[in-house]
């Protein structure tokens, strides 16, 4: 099989295996968004102490918002009177964990990896909130007086179309699930799956093992330093992590990337600095580095302490994986000359979901083309999420 056919078959199979979990994740996220009011969020987050931090972490984990979309909401929590730590806890858990990311991690990386990832992300978010509320003090002076317009803070993030006023709440939720959230996330997911297919097809296993296949703390530090400044989203990161794990990356290294990468980027850090102060931005960065490193060490030396990657090259272009820390959802053979056969393993019940996902992807591609033609790439947005004037770099 030539490389192009291999790539296409790998990408389709990954989409086919992911489709039901993605569609159900979109529906769950939309129902939460539609039936949980903003007033309720503000009431539960606008205070200090441990309980608001717990609320911030829990609510953030349920909302499907990326690290840029969370900026106005996190700043809004701060402006509404919430502690700095509470706002930062919300801004950590929301992009790192979401209903869609959870189902994707569970499906592609397995229950053990899911429990470890969610546990580290939730515990880290909680610690950031509690410690932040104790160490950080609200800024005074011009910074504290600069208010973000209310209408900006109340904009809906994660989509770029206003909700229709008419129709049932369930109907509005489903429209948002597939026309807005699903269309946007699905395009990013295709990019992530495409990178994963390229990894499976072309990346030499020796390269992955050399840089990501050790339990060294230096490997974790390298991964985290790369992950913190770069803009990544949790969902498209999952298939890339899966492919790298199948090529010999250590579980801890990939866990550290999944915690540090989606949780922040340089744009968000700058927005925190401008709206919450340099101390908050410095504390947040240092905390994420520490939590990602601790999570990686915990995964490598506790959860997967006895894990040893085993793979054999049985032919020039054929890799057989005997043991991996995540489910081998495509079978144990990750070969370059016959990968197309795995398409036959897609269950029949997946195909209605595949059709829904393909239509959603088509809608997302059309929306991005319209945005580009309308001059959407003027630097005022990151991804598809508008950022308040005060939060821009």
Secondary structure, 3 states (H helix, E strand, C coil): CCHHHHHHHHHHHHHHHHHHHHHHHHHHHHHHHHHCCHHHHHHHHCCCCHHHHHHHHHHHHHCCCCCCCHHHHHHHHHHCCCCHHHHHHHHHHHHHCCHHHHHHHHHHHHHHHHHHHHHHHHHHHHHHHHHHHHHCCCCCCHHHHCCCCHHHHCCCCCCCCCCCCCCCHHHHHHHHHHHHHHHHHHHHHHHHHHHHHHHHHHCCHHHHHHHHCCCCHHHHHHHHHHHHHCCCCHHHHHHHHHHHHHCCCCHHHHHHHHHHHHHCCHHHHHHHHHHHCHHHHHHHHHHHHHHHHHHHHHHHHHHCCCCCCEEEEEECCEEEEEECCCCCCCCCECCCCCHHHHHHHCCHHHHHHHHHHHHHHHHHHHHHHHHHHCCCCCCCEECCEECCHHHCC
